[in-house]
């Protein structure tokens, strides 16, 4: 069902060890988007270990303005870069395959630039950063289902 604009699932189960009409277990689950918790230390660890990190910064469809949760992630990116002054990164935007390829490439470029501008506004020298958009060219998951498409909509930080 939907309540307050949110999808909610309700399940009622009889308790196994009681009379069927006396005790029930009620489960209520509110469906929400997965939130990725990013810290400056975790960013630096992943960049040192793997040379890149995929971040799932949520943008409105067709938009590149950072939302509140994206701004929190960018603050952590800026903090990580401030604590490692020699580190340089490329910010790469990626999309799923919904829509026109050329529009997705432009959108991913604008999203990468939006993230870069916010990092610079957070006090990091722009000379340490670059931004590029790859649109749907580099999927990391199958685009045939929503789960795969959601993994392809990402921003990657790549150590330069």
N, C-alpha and C positions, 0 to 999 in steps of 0.2 A: 504494500500500500504506500501511498504518498501522504506525508503529513508535514506541514510547514515548508513545503517545497523540497523535502528530502525523502529519499526512498528508504522505507523501513520494512524489515521482515520480522514477523512475529510467528512463533511456534509454541504450541502447547502440547506437552507430553505428560501422560500419566506416570506417576512415580512407580517404579517396579515393585517396591516393597510395601506398598500401602494398598488399601482397598481402592478400586478404580474410581470411585466417586469422592474420595477424601483428600487426595494430594496430587498436585500437578506441578510440573516444572515449566515455567514460562521463560522463553528466551526471546529477547528483543535485540535486533541488530540494525544499526543505522549504517547505510552504505555511504562511504566517503572515499574521496580520492586518496591514493597512497601518498604519504608525505615522506620525503627523503630528508633526513636530518644530516646536515653537513656541518663539520667543524673545521677550523683552520688546520688543526693537527692532522685530522683524517685526510684532508686534501693533500697536505705535504707528504704524508706517508704513502698515499696512492701514487702521487707523481714520482716519488723516489723509487718506489717498488716497480711500477708498471710503465711509467713515462706518460701516462694519461689517466684521466678520470671522466666518466660519463655522469653528467648531472641531469636530473629531470626537473628542469625549471618550467613551470606551467605558464603558458601564455594563452590568452583568449584566441579562438580560432581566427586565423588571418591577421593577427595583430602581433606587434613586437614590443609593446610597452610592458615593462616588468610589473608583475603583480606583487603584493605584499610578501608572499612566501619567497618569491624570486629575489626580492630586495634583501631579505635575511640571508639567503645563500650568497649573494654578491658581497655582503659585508664580511662573511667568512672568507671568501676568496681574497678580498682586499687585505684582511688581517694576515692570511697565510703569506701573501706576497710581501707585505711589510716586514714579516719576520724572516724572510729569506730574500734579502735585497739583490742577490745575484740571479735569482730565478726569473726566466723569461718564459712566457706561455703564448700559445696560439689558442684562440677561442674559436671553436668550430661549431657552426649551427647545422642541425640535421632535421629533416621532416620525414613523415610517412609518405606513402605514394598516393594519397587522396588529393585530387586536383591536378592542375597542369604542372608538368615538370619545371618549366621556366619560372612560373609563379612561385613554386616551392623553393627553388634555388634563391630567388630574390628575397622571399620571406625568411629563409634561414640566414641569409647574409645580414638582413636587418636585425634579426634577433641576436646574432653574434655581435653586431656593432652596438646594440642596445646594452648587452652585458658588458662589453668593453667600456662603453661610456660611463656606466655606473661604477665600474672598478676604478676608472680614472677619477671620477667624482669622489670616490672614497679615499683618494690620496696616493694612488699608485701612478708612477710615471708611464705615460702612454708609449714611450719608447721600448718598454719591456713587454708590450702586448701587440698582438695582431689579431685580426678577425677575418674569418672566411665562412662562406655559406656553401654547403654541399647539397642542399635540398634532399632529394630522395636517392641520391647516387650511392650512398654507403650504408645500406640497412644492416642492422645487427640482428634482426629478427624477421620472421615471416610477416609480410604485410597483408596476408589474407584474412586475418582476424584482428579484433580490437586489441587483444593483449600484445601481439607482435607490433602493431602500429604504434601503440603507446611507448614501447621500448625504442622505437626508431625516432620518436620526437624527443630529441635530447640536445644538450649543449655539452661538448667535450672540451676539456682543458688538456692541451698537449704540451709537454715540456719541450722547449726549443733548445 
